[in-house]
Amino acid sequence: MNTKALQLLSRFSLSPNALGYCGKDSAPAKFLGCIATGNCEQVTAEIPHFIVLHPYLKTLAQISNKIMFDYEVIEAYWLGNDLLERAKLEDYSLLLENFKAQGVPENLLEELAHKQPKAFIPNHLFQVLHVGVGRSSGAVTFNIESINNCMIRWGKVTEVQDNIIKTDLNSLMQSTEGKHELTVIPEELTVDKRLIEEVTPKKVVAVHWGVVVKVLTQDEAHKLRFWTERVLTTNF
């Protein structure tokens, strides 16, 4: 068991799960326990109940010949890394097979089978934009607001006051051509001390569904920007 990998997985999976969008209601306590104490033994049993996350981790593991809970596999999905370079366009059908096994609605599978991407990049932003946030589960409406809530946004902290921070978040906007482009949106957020012990100005944080889930290292911030831009320029 790779505790570091499961803690990363727990951080990014917690907020949509706590909102009831994916997974079971037994998961939040296990995610929080994993993050806080390193007791992550029960986390892996929750992931098969995530209608989107589980098929992607399974697909990435198959493409890379790694186990599903390998750190690189989890990082590739949530932040991006060189593992994504191994994905070929023909591997898109593998994702659809894993979607089908997961129980994704048949009508959506048929639509996706005819909606071939220009490049298959099996990470979270690809899911948000190509498949469409909420479309697998019907949890939310697919629009620019839900896209920005669901994508992993990141930004430098500009001000800290107790557990309130101000940050300029890299987000998405739609251009006049219908493409998605990066923009910066100032936001004020409450930091959950169970997830983040301390945030200081100039640190870069990752935000998922309005929750500050991680203080990013320079390398993580670079990977997230690089793969966000790669997904946008190749497909959207």
Order of alpha helices (4+ residues) and beta strands (2+ residues): alpha-alpha-alpha-alpha-alpha-alpha-alpha-beta-beta-beta-beta-beta-alpha
